[in-house]
Amino acid sequence: MGAFARRAGVVAAPFLLAATLAQAAAGARPAIALRPYMGVDTWYAFGPAIDERTVVGLTNAVVHRGLKAAGYRYVWIDGGWWSGTRDRSGKIALDRTQWPHGMRWLTAYIHSRGLLAGIYTDAGRQGCANGGSYGHYQRDADTFAGWGFDAVKADFCGASTMGLHPRVWYRNFASAIRHDHPRRLMVFNLCNGEVPGKHGPGNPTYTDSAYASYSYAPAIAQSWRTGPDVGAPGQVGFAGVLRNLDLDAAHPEAARPGHWNDPDYLVPDEGMTPLQARAQFTMWAILTAPLVVSEDLARAPRATVAMLTNREAIRIDQDPLGLQGHRARRIGISEIWVKSLANGDRAVAFLNRGLVAHTLHATGATIGLHGRRMFLVRGVWGHRTARVAGRIEETVPPQGAVLLRVSARGA
């Protein structure tokens, strides 16, 4: 149980482990993704131009550049891996030039590096840059499990153009994954990024858009997109990050251990400045979001790798309490966000949306430590601790964020 639980992402917190054991005793499949899963994805890094060599290189970079050691586990193959062709039996037919050794070999290689493997499809006949699974949900779920995948991302690009309703068809897809053969635990990421009216007035409706996923997805998936893509490969702007931050923050009550709001991937070096990229990481940690990086890690600057492997920021995201943070105060175009942590500390983010530096301050009342006037304040990015009396004050750079861990214990 121990080795399997670690592989499946089970948290060692006693109440969560007890719940998992109870499920196993009752014959149910164990819970997975009890902390936001972490990994890498091919989409923003490479677009649809992926093949076996690309994925092997990305897998090796996760290990060699320290991301595996920092907790990143999933190597997710996104759109572009399959055109939609099937054999006479209806099973997915691979391009052997693109995948010369096949997917079973590739997942075995990923597993041999101590990592997990994810795959992409669409709930419709055809996806944004890929074949789709419509009419073959159970067959494809069985195929993915047989190939050795540990996670499935189901887009809704093609399904939306077919006029399908995500609430219905995602439930069908989730059922196929739960009943996969061979019986394999697979994370299900519900990736409906459609926004209301994208294809014309009322198409899709609010109910069929990403904005409503929170109302049904927690019952069927480990994560669900809360908005559109943050951008496009090589074309990610800070405005898209802020938009997705706000959309993800709309329903923090939907997130809980094993089920997470997903604001899309971390995308450093895809159009943002280093300060903007660090602000995205800061806010994703406050949101308790899955930390999935889409970056060509083999070519990533050392500063990017250092940011992505910051253990203190990761620890805030992965806090076992599993609470999503919230906006506690807005001052013009700057904001203070707070996340409660399992040991009683608070993670605090000072976010500056503007184009000039801004000085912000917070008191114990602002961050939920009422009646406290002495604090130990740890700067997560600068790795410095200070004893602070009265109020916490920080100057935040333009379009940047400061991430703090605040404790009243021992202050």
N, C-alpha and C positions, 0 to 999 in steps of 0.2 A: 504493500500500500504506500509506503513512504516514498519510494523512487517514482512510482506512478503518479502520486499526488504532486510531487515537485514538477514532473514533466507536464502535467495538465494545468499547472498554475494555481494549485490549491494553496490557500493561505494557512499558515500554521496557527493563527489565532484560535484559541480553544473553542469558542462558540461556533466558528466556521468549520473547523475540523470535525466537531461533534455532529454538525448538520450533515456533512459529507458522509460520515460513517453511518448515520441513520438512513440516509438515502440508499447507500450500498446494501444495508441490511434489509431494506424493504424491496430490493430488487430494482430500484431506479438507477439511472445513469448518474454518476457523481457530478457535482457542480464543477464548472470550469470558469476560468477568467475571474476568480474572486478578487483579484486586483486588476486594474486596467492592464491589458496585455501590452507588451512592448515588442517592437520589431522594426523591420525595414520593408519597403515596398518599391516596386520597379517603376511606377507610373510617371511621377514627376522627374525622376532621374533619367529615364531612358525613353519615355513614351511607349508606343507600341512596338518599337524596334528592339525586341528582346529575343534571346535564344539561350540554348544551354550554356554557352560560354559566358554570357552576361550574368546569368543567375549563379553559376559557380563562382565567378569573380566577386559578385556581391556577397555571397555566403562567406568566402574567405576573408573579405574585408571586414565583415562583422566581427570575426574572430581576431584578425591581426591588428585592427585599429582600436580594440578595447571595448567595443560595444557589447559583445557577449558578456564580458566580465562585469559590465555595468548593469546587466539585466535584460538586454534586448535579446529576444528569443526567436521571433517569427521572421522568416524570409518569405515574403508574399509576392507571388507571381501575378501581376496585374494584366490589364487588357493588352492584347496583341499576341498572346500565346497560341491562339486557335482561331481559325477562320470560320468555323461552323460546320465543316464537313463531317459526315458520319459514314460508318460502314453499313452493309446491308442489314445488319441486326439493329441498327440505330445507335451503336456505341460511338463515342467520340473517336475520330480518326486524326491522328497527329501528322504533322508535316515532319518527316524524318530528316529533312535537311536542317530544320530548325531545332529539332530535339532528337539527335541521332541515337541516343541511348534510351530514350523514352522517359516518361515521367516517374515510373517506379524506381528507375536508377537514380534519377535526380533527387527524389525525396530521400532515398537511402543515403545519398551523399550529404544532403543537408543534415540529416539525423546523425551521420557519422561525425559531424562537426559540433555535435551537442546542441543543435538548433531544431526548430520546428518549421514546417512548411505550410504555406497558404496558397490558395488558388482563387481565381476570379471567374465569374460567369455573369449572365444576365437572366432575369426572370422572364424575359421575352425570347423571341426566336433569334434575335441578333442584338448584340450590345453596342456600346459606343465604338469600340475598336476590337470586337471579339465576337465569337459565336455565342449563342444563348441556349438556355436549357428548357425553354417552354415545350411542353409535351414530353419531356424526358427527365422530369425532376428526380424521380426515384432512380432511374438508370444512371443519371449523372452523379447523384449523391453516392451511389454504390461504387461508381468508377473512381470518384475522388478518394473514397475510403480505401478502395482496393489499391490505388496508387500510393497510399501512405500519407495523404495530406492530413493536416491537423487543424485546418481552418478553411472556411469558404466565405468569400465575399460575393454577394449577389447584387448586381447593379439593377437599375430599373429603366435604363435608357430605351431599350427596345420594347420593354413591357409597356412603357408609357405611350409610345407611338401606336401600340396595338390597342390602347384604350383599356388596359387591364387595371384593376383596382388593387393597390399594394396590400391593403388590409387583408384581402382574400388570398391573393396569390403568394404572398410571403408566408402566410400560415401554411399553405400547401408545401412550399419549399422547406420550411422548418420541419414539417412532419416527415418529409423524405430524409432529411439529415438525421433526425432522431431515430429513424428506422433503417439506417444505412446497413448494408451488408458488404463486407464484414463489419461487425459492430465496432466502430471506432469513434472515439470522442473527437468532435470537430467544432471549433468555435464558429458561430454563424454571425457574420457582419452584414446587417441589412443596410444596403447602400442606395437608398432612394435619395438622390440629390435634387429632385425636381422641386421647383418653387411654383407657387400659385400663378397661373396665367402665363407660364413660360411659352406655351405653344398657341397662345391666343386667349381671349377672355374666357375665364372659367375652365381652362384646360392647362394643367390639371386644376381641380378644385383644391381648396385648403385641405379637405379631408384626405385627398389623394397625394398630397405634397409631403415633402420632408418635414414640414412644420408640425404635422400631426402624428409622426411616427412614434413619439413618446407615449401616445395613448394606447398603443397595442404592442409595440415592439418588445417591451421588457418581458412579456410573457412568452416570447418565442425566440429571442435572440440574445446573444451576449453583448452586442453593441448595435447602434443604429445611427445613421447620419442625421444630423439636425439641420443641415442646410446644403447649399450647392458646393461644388468644388471650390477650394480656396483660390484657385487660379488655373493656369495651364502650365505644362512643362516649360520652364524658362521664363514664364510670364506671371509670376506671383507678386502682387502688390500688397502693401500693408493694409490698404482699405479692405481687401478681401479677408484678411485675417481678422480685422476688427468686426466686420459683418458677421463672420462665422462665430466669433466670440459671443456676440450679442444673441445670436440665434440659439447657440448651445446653452446659454445662461437662462433661457426662457422657462425651462422646466427642470430645475435641479432635483425636484422631488422624484423624478422618474429613475434617476441613477441610484444604484446600490450595488453591493458586492455581487459580482456575477453578471451585471447588466449596466451598460455604460452609454451615456450620451457621447457621440462621436463628432467632433467639429472638423474632421478631415486631418490630413497628415501634417507633420512638421516638415517644412520645405526650405531649409537654409540654402543659400547660394542658387536660388531659382528666381531671383529678381529683387529680393529684399536686401537691405543693408545688414551688416552684422548686428547692429543695435536692434533693428526691427525683428530679426530672427530670434534674438535672445528674448525679446518681449513676447513673441509668440510662445516660446518654450515656457516662459514664466506663467503666462495665462493658461496654457494647457495644463500645467501642473496644478494651478489653482482650481481648474475645472474638473480635476480628477479624470482627465481624458486618457484614452489609449495613446501611448507614445509610439507612433509608427513614423519612421523617418523615410522620406523619399529623397535620396541623395546618392550620387555616385561616390561611395565612400572611399574608393581607391584613390580618388583625386581630390577629396575634400581637404580644405586647409586645416592645419593643426588646430587653429582657433575654433573652427566649427566642431571638430571632434572633441575638443576639451569642453565645449558647451554641452554637447549631447551626452557626455559621460559624467557630468557634474553630479556626484552622488547625493549631494544635499538637495538639489532640485528634484532628482528622481525620487528621493525618499519622501518628499512632500506629495508628489503625485501618487506614489504607491502606499501611502499611509493606510494601515489596515482598517481604520474606521470607515473609509470609503465614502465620506461625505463630499459632495461637490460644493466648491466655494461659491460665494455670492458677492455682488456689489454692495458694499456697506455705505458708501458715500460718494457723491458726485460733486465735484467743484469745477464748474465750467466744463472744459473738455478733458479734465483729468479726473481720475477715479481711485478709490481705495477699495480693494477686494480682500475678503477674509475667508479662510478655510480653517475649520476646527480640526485638530489633530488628536490622535488616540491618547497621547500622554497629557493632554490638557493644554499644550502649546497652541499657538495660532500661526498659520502661514499668512503673511500679509503681502499683497502686491500693490505698489503704487504705480499706476499706469498713466502715461502722458500720451494722449492722442494728438496733441498739437505739434506745431513746428518750432516752438521755442521752449527752452527749459522751464520747468515749473517746480516750485518747492511746495511739498505737501506735508501735512502733519496729522497724526492720529493720537488719540488718547486711549486709555484702557476701555472706556465706554464705547469708543468707535469700533474696536476689534473684539468686543465681547468679553473682555477681562475687567468687568465692572468692579469699582472700588480699589483697583490696583494702581499704584503710582510709580512703582519701581519695576523695571523690566531688564531682562537680558535679551539683547537684540543681536541676532546673528545675520550678517549680510551674506546671503547664499552665494552670490556671484563673486564677491570679494573675499569670502572666507574670513571675515573678521567679526569679533564679538565685542559689544560695548554694553556697559551698564548705563541705563537711561532712566532719568527721573522725570515724571510729569508727562511729557508727550514725546512721541517718536517723530522725528523730522528728517526728510530726505529731499534732495534736489534730483529731479528725474529728467534725463536728457530728452530732447525732442523725439517723439515717436519711439519711446523706450519704456522700460519698466524696471523697477527695483523689486527684488524678491527678498523678503525677510522671514526669519523664524523667530517668533517672540514668545518668551517664557516669563511668567511671574514667579516661577519656582526658583528659589535660591537668589533672587534679586535683592 
